[in-house]
Amino acid sequence: MGIGEIRALTHLDNEPSIRVAQRVGMRDLGTTDLWYDSPSRVFIVP
């Protein structure tokens, strides 16, 4: 049994976290406002 999806959410201006997500190979899905009051950038493990 797998663990399903792994997602990372960051504030749009949190460059250090964005770089970490990119460095570990996460795919950038863009922005969303589904989980918080302000937009977040969403990354997912491919």
PyMOL Python script that loads the backbone (N, CA, C, O; Angstrom):
from pymol import cmd

cmd.read_pdbstr("""\
ATOM      1  N   MET A   1       0.833  -1.178   0.000  1.00  0.00           N
ATOM      2  CA  MET A   1       0.000   0.000   0.000  1.00  0.00           C
ATOM      3  C   MET A   1       0.878   1.242   0.000  1.00  0.00           C
ATOM      4  O   MET A   1       1.766   1.381   0.841  1.00  0.00           O
ATOM      5  N   GLY A   2       0.625   2.161  -0.961  1.00  0.00           N
ATOM      6  CA  GLY A   2       1.412   3.380  -1.077  1.00  0.00           C
ATOM      7  C   GLY A   2       0.900   4.457  -0.144  1.00  0.00           C
ATOM      8  O   GLY A   2      -0.133   4.300   0.508  1.00  0.00           O
ATOM      9  N   ILE A   3       1.627   5.535  -0.092  1.00  0.00           N
ATOM     10  CA  ILE A   3       1.230   6.636   0.789  1.00  0.00           C
ATOM     11  C   ILE A   3       0.354   7.659   0.086  1.00  0.00           C
ATOM     12  O   ILE A   3      -0.092   8.617   0.718  1.00  0.00           O
ATOM     13  N   GLY A   4       0.098   7.485  -1.193  1.00  0.00           N
ATOM     14  CA  GLY A   4      -0.724   8.450  -1.907  1.00  0.00           C
ATOM     15  C   GLY A   4       0.092   9.638  -2.360  1.00  0.00           C
ATOM     16  O   GLY A   4       1.275   9.500  -2.672  1.00  0.00           O
ATOM     17  N   GLU A   5      -0.524  10.799  -2.399  1.00  0.00           N
ATOM     18  CA  GLU A   5       0.155  12.005  -2.858  1.00  0.00           C
ATOM     19  C   GLU A   5       0.907  12.686  -1.725  1.00  0.00           C
ATOM     20  O   GLU A   5       0.509  12.653  -0.561  1.00  0.00           O
ATOM     21  N   ILE A   6       1.998  13.297  -2.117  1.00  0.00           N
ATOM     22  CA  ILE A   6       2.727  14.162  -1.194  1.00  0.00           C
ATOM     23  C   ILE A   6       2.692  15.558  -1.794  1.00  0.00           C
ATOM     24  O   ILE A   6       3.152  15.769  -2.916  1.00  0.00           O
ATOM     25  N   ARG A   7       2.152  16.499  -1.055  1.00  0.00           N
ATOM     26  CA  ARG A   7       2.044  17.878  -1.512  1.00  0.00           C
ATOM     27  C   ARG A   7       2.789  18.796  -0.559  1.00  0.00           C
ATOM     28  O   ARG A   7       2.916  18.525   0.635  1.00  0.00           O
ATOM     29  N   ALA A   8       3.271  19.877  -1.119  1.00  0.00           N
ATOM     30  CA  ALA A   8       3.882  20.937  -0.322  1.00  0.00           C
ATOM     31  C   ALA A   8       3.180  22.234  -0.680  1.00  0.00           C
ATOM     32  O   ALA A   8       2.963  22.523  -1.857  1.00  0.00           O
ATOM     33  N   LEU A   9       2.828  23.013   0.326  1.00  0.00           N
ATOM     34  CA  LEU A   9       2.222  24.331   0.117  1.00  0.00           C
ATOM     35  C   LEU A   9       3.163  25.374   0.690  1.00  0.00           C
ATOM     36  O   LEU A   9       3.696  25.203   1.787  1.00  0.00           O
ATOM     37  N   THR A  10       3.366  26.453  -0.048  1.00  0.00           N
ATOM     38  CA  THR A  10       4.203  27.546   0.440  1.00  0.00           C
ATOM     39  C   THR A  10       3.489  28.869   0.193  1.00  0.00           C
ATOM     40  O   THR A  10       2.625  28.973  -0.677  1.00  0.00           O
ATOM     41  N   HIS A  11       3.863  29.872   0.971  1.00  0.00           N
ATOM     42  CA  HIS A  11       3.434  31.233   0.648  1.00  0.00           C
ATOM     43  C   HIS A  11       4.067  31.594  -0.689  1.00  0.00           C
ATOM     44  O   HIS A  11       5.142  31.095  -1.022  1.00  0.00           O
ATOM     45  N   LEU A  12       3.415  32.446  -1.444  1.00  0.00           N
ATOM     46  CA  LEU A  12       3.897  32.795  -2.777  1.00  0.00           C
ATOM     47  C   LEU A  12       5.281  33.441  -2.763  1.00  0.00           C
ATOM     48  O   LEU A  12       6.029  33.326  -3.734  1.00  0.00           O
ATOM     49  N   ASP A  13       5.626  34.118  -1.669  1.00  0.00           N
ATOM     50  CA  ASP A  13       6.912  34.809  -1.599  1.00  0.00           C
ATOM     51  C   ASP A  13       7.961  34.071  -0.770  1.00  0.00           C
ATOM     52  O   ASP A  13       8.999  34.646  -0.442  1.00  0.00           O
ATOM     53  N   ASN A  14       7.709  32.811  -0.427  1.00  0.00           N
ATOM     54  CA  ASN A  14       8.654  32.043   0.390  1.00  0.00           C
ATOM     55  C   ASN A  14       9.652  31.325  -0.520  1.00  0.00           C
ATOM     56  O   ASN A  14       9.569  30.116  -0.736  1.00  0.00           O
ATOM     57  N   GLU A  15      10.585  32.097  -1.038  1.00  0.00           N
ATOM     58  CA  GLU A  15      11.562  31.551  -1.987  1.00  0.00           C
ATOM     59  C   GLU A  15      12.394  30.390  -1.435  1.00  0.00           C
ATOM     60  O   GLU A  15      12.633  29.431  -2.168  1.00  0.00           O
ATOM     61  N   PRO A  16      12.847  30.432  -0.175  1.00  0.00           N
ATOM     62  CA  PRO A  16      13.616  29.289   0.327  1.00  0.00           C
ATOM     63  C   PRO A  16      12.816  27.971   0.268  1.00  0.00           C
ATOM     64  O   PRO A  16      13.359  26.941  -0.130  1.00  0.00           O
ATOM     65  N   SER A  17      11.555  28.000   0.656  1.00  0.00           N
ATOM     66  CA  SER A  17      10.743  26.775   0.613  1.00  0.00           C
ATOM     67  C   SER A  17      10.455  26.346  -0.825  1.00  0.00           C
ATOM     68  O   SER A  17      10.417  25.152  -1.122  1.00  0.00           O
ATOM     69  N   ILE A  18      10.257  27.298  -1.698  1.00  0.00           N
ATOM     70  CA  ILE A  18      10.036  26.980  -3.111  1.00  0.00           C
ATOM     71  C   ILE A  18      11.266  26.292  -3.686  1.00  0.00           C
ATOM     72  O   ILE A  18      11.143  25.310  -4.417  1.00  0.00           O
ATOM     73  N   ARG A  19      12.444  26.798  -3.363  1.00  0.00           N
ATOM     74  CA  ARG A  19      13.685  26.186  -3.858  1.00  0.00           C
ATOM     75  C   ARG A  19      13.870  24.777  -3.317  1.00  0.00           C
ATOM     76  O   ARG A  19      14.338  23.896  -4.038  1.00  0.00           O
ATOM     77  N   VAL A  20      13.509  24.550  -2.053  1.00  0.00           N
ATOM     78  CA  VAL A  20      13.614  23.195  -1.485  1.00  0.00           C
ATOM     79  C   VAL A  20      12.701  22.239  -2.235  1.00  0.00           C
ATOM     80  O   VAL A  20      13.121  21.142  -2.601  1.00  0.00           O
ATOM     81  N   ALA A  21      11.459  22.641  -2.467  1.00  0.00           N
ATOM     82  CA  ALA A  21      10.517  21.786  -3.187  1.00  0.00           C
ATOM     83  C   ALA A  21      11.050  21.466  -4.583  1.00  0.00           C
ATOM     84  O   ALA A  21      10.964  20.322  -5.030  1.00  0.00           O
ATOM     85  N   GLN A  22      11.591  22.447  -5.261  1.00  0.00           N
ATOM     86  CA  GLN A  22      12.144  22.223  -6.597  1.00  0.00           C
ATOM     87  C   GLN A  22      13.380  21.328  -6.541  1.00  0.00           C
ATOM     88  O   GLN A  22      13.554  20.455  -7.391  1.00  0.00           O
ATOM     89  N   ARG A  23      14.229  21.541  -5.551  1.00  0.00           N
ATOM     90  CA  ARG A  23      15.464  20.770  -5.438  1.00  0.00           C
ATOM     91  C   ARG A  23      15.203  19.286  -5.193  1.00  0.00           C
ATOM     92  O   ARG A  23      15.956  18.440  -5.674  1.00  0.00           O
ATOM     93  N   VAL A  24      14.140  18.959  -4.447  1.00  0.00           N
ATOM     94  CA  VAL A  24      13.847  17.545  -4.183  1.00  0.00           C
ATOM     95  C   VAL A  24      13.002  16.924  -5.288  1.00  0.00           C
ATOM     96  O   VAL A  24      12.581  15.772  -5.183  1.00  0.00           O
ATOM     97  N   GLY A  25      12.753  17.696  -6.356  1.00  0.00           N
ATOM     98  CA  GLY A  25      12.100  17.133  -7.527  1.00  0.00           C
ATOM     99  C   GLY A  25      10.587  17.228  -7.559  1.00  0.00           C
ATOM    100  O   GLY A  25       9.939  16.541  -8.348  1.00  0.00           O
ATOM    101  N   MET A  26      10.015  18.073  -6.707  1.00  0.00           N
ATOM    102  CA  MET A  26       8.563  18.225  -6.723  1.00  0.00           C
ATOM    103  C   MET A  26       8.140  19.041  -7.942  1.00  0.00           C
ATOM    104  O   MET A  26       8.859  19.940  -8.379  1.00  0.00           O
ATOM    105  N   ARG A  27       6.981  18.723  -8.480  1.00  0.00           N
ATOM    106  CA  ARG A  27       6.440  19.418  -9.644  1.00  0.00           C
ATOM    107  C   ARG A  27       5.572  20.585  -9.182  1.00  0.00           C
ATOM    108  O   ARG A  27       4.747  20.435  -8.281  1.00  0.00           O
ATOM    109  N   ASP A  28       5.760  21.728  -9.794  1.00  0.00           N
ATOM    110  CA  ASP A  28       5.014  22.941  -9.452  1.00  0.00           C
ATOM    111  C   ASP A  28       3.651  22.893 -10.125  1.00  0.00           C
ATOM    112  O   ASP A  28       3.567  22.833 -11.352  1.00  0.00           O
ATOM    113  N   LEU A  29       2.581  22.918  -9.330  1.00  0.00           N
ATOM    114  CA  LEU A  29       1.226  22.899  -9.866  1.00  0.00           C
ATOM    115  C   LEU A  29       0.622  24.299  -9.957  1.00  0.00           C
ATOM    116  O   LEU A  29      -0.513  24.453 -10.409  1.00  0.00           O
ATOM    117  N   GLY A  30       1.364  25.315  -9.535  1.00  0.00           N
ATOM    118  CA  GLY A  30       0.849  26.682  -9.589  1.00  0.00           C
ATOM    119  C   GLY A  30       0.281  27.117  -8.252  1.00  0.00           C
ATOM    120  O   GLY A  30       0.736  26.675  -7.198  1.00  0.00           O
ATOM    121  N   THR A  31      -0.726  27.994  -8.305  1.00  0.00           N
ATOM    122  CA  THR A  31      -1.281  28.550  -7.076  1.00  0.00           C
ATOM    123  C   THR A  31      -2.710  28.078  -6.842  1.00  0.00           C
ATOM    124  O   THR A  31      -3.419  27.682  -7.767  1.00  0.00           O
ATOM    125  N   THR A  32      -3.108  28.133  -5.573  1.00  0.00           N
ATOM    126  CA  THR A  32      -4.458  27.755  -5.183  1.00  0.00           C
ATOM    127  C   THR A  32      -4.870  28.558  -3.962  1.00  0.00           C
ATOM    128  O   THR A  32      -4.028  29.079  -3.231  1.00  0.00           O
ATOM    129  N   ASP A  33      -6.161  28.652  -3.754  1.00  0.00           N
ATOM    130  CA  ASP A  33      -6.659  29.258  -2.518  1.00  0.00           C
ATOM    131  C   ASP A  33      -7.624  28.303  -1.818  1.00  0.00           C
ATOM    132  O   ASP A  33      -8.512  28.728  -1.079  1.00  0.00           O
ATOM    133  N   LEU A  34      -7.438  27.014  -2.061  1.00  0.00           N
ATOM    134  CA  LEU A  34      -8.324  25.993  -1.506  1.00  0.00           C
ATOM    135  C   LEU A  34      -8.179  25.801   0.000  1.00  0.00           C
ATOM    136  O   LEU A  34      -9.168  25.509   0.673  1.00  0.00           O
ATOM    137  N   TRP A  35      -6.983  25.956   0.545  1.00  0.00           N
ATOM    138  CA  TRP A  35      -6.754  25.579   1.934  1.00  0.00           C
ATOM    139  C   TRP A  35      -6.612  26.755   2.897  1.00  0.00           C
ATOM    140  O   TRP A  35      -6.874  26.611   4.091  1.00  0.00           O
ATOM    141  N   TYR A  36      -6.203  27.905   2.395  1.00  0.00           N
ATOM    142  CA  TYR A  36      -5.949  29.047   3.268  1.00  0.00           C
ATOM    143  C   TYR A  36      -6.647  30.285   2.721  1.00  0.00           C
ATOM    144  O   TYR A  36      -7.173  30.258   1.609  1.00  0.00           O
ATOM    145  N   ASP A  37      -6.656  31.362   3.487  1.00  0.00           N
ATOM    146  CA  ASP A  37      -7.310  32.606   3.084  1.00  0.00           C
ATOM    147  C   ASP A  37      -6.559  33.350   1.982  1.00  0.00           C
ATOM    148  O   ASP A  37      -7.148  34.152   1.256  1.00  0.00           O
ATOM    149  N   SER A  38      -5.281  33.087   1.862  1.00  0.00           N
ATOM    150  CA  SER A  38      -4.502  33.729   0.813  1.00  0.00           C
ATOM    151  C   SER A  38      -3.943  32.637  -0.124  1.00  0.00           C
ATOM    152  O   SER A  38      -3.865  31.470   0.259  1.00  0.00           O
ATOM    153  N   PRO A  39      -3.564  33.019  -1.331  1.00  0.00           N
ATOM    154  CA  PRO A  39      -3.049  32.020  -2.276  1.00  0.00           C
ATOM    155  C   PRO A  39      -1.791  31.332  -1.769  1.00  0.00           C
ATOM    156  O   PRO A  39      -0.978  31.938  -1.071  1.00  0.00           O
ATOM    157  N   SER A  40      -1.639  30.076  -2.123  1.00  0.00           N
ATOM    158  CA  SER A  40      -0.454  29.282  -1.809  1.00  0.00           C
ATOM    159  C   SER A  40       0.064  28.670  -3.103  1.00  0.00           C
ATOM    160  O   SER A  40      -0.696  28.429  -4.041  1.00  0.00           O
ATOM    161  N   ARG A  41       1.340  28.430  -3.136  1.00  0.00           N
ATOM    162  CA  ARG A  41       1.944  27.717  -4.267  1.00  0.00           C
ATOM    163  C   ARG A  41       1.939  26.245  -3.905  1.00  0.00           C
ATOM    164  O   ARG A  41       2.287  25.874  -2.784  1.00  0.00           O
ATOM    165  N   VAL A  42       1.547  25.409  -4.848  1.00  0.00           N
ATOM    166  CA  VAL A  42       1.386  23.975  -4.600  1.00  0.00           C
ATOM    167  C   VAL A  42       2.434  23.194  -5.389  1.00  0.00           C
ATOM    168  O   VAL A  42       2.651  23.439  -6.575  1.00  0.00           O
ATOM    169  N   PHE A  43       3.071  22.259  -4.709  1.00  0.00           N
ATOM    170  CA  PHE A  43       4.022  21.344  -5.335  1.00  0.00           C
ATOM    171  C   PHE A  43       3.579  19.926  -5.015  1.00  0.00           C
ATOM    172  O   PHE A  43       2.957  19.685  -3.980  1.00  0.00           O
ATOM    173  N   ILE A  44       3.898  18.983  -5.905  1.00  0.00           N
ATOM    174  CA  ILE A  44       3.512  17.588  -5.700  1.00  0.00           C
ATOM    175  C   ILE A  44       4.662  16.680  -6.118  1.00  0.00           C
ATOM    176  O   ILE A  44       5.425  17.008  -7.028  1.00  0.00           O
ATOM    177  N   VAL A  45       4.778  15.555  -5.458  1.00  0.00           N
ATOM    178  CA  VAL A  45       5.761  14.554  -5.859  1.00  0.00           C
ATOM    179  C   VAL A  45       5.208  13.852  -7.096  1.00  0.00           C
ATOM    180  O   VAL A  45       4.101  13.315  -7.061  1.00  0.00           O
ATOM    181  N   PRO A  46       5.968  13.852  -8.184  1.00  0.00           N
ATOM    182  CA  PRO A  46       5.457  13.220  -9.421  1.00  0.00           C
ATOM    183  C   PRO A  46       5.372  11.707  -9.323  1.00  0.00           C
ATOM    184  O   PRO A  46       4.964  11.048 -10.279  1.00  0.00           O
TER     185      PRO A  46
END
""", "prot")
cmd.dss("prot")
cmd.show_as("cartoon", "prot")
cmd.util.cbc("prot")
cmd.orient("prot")
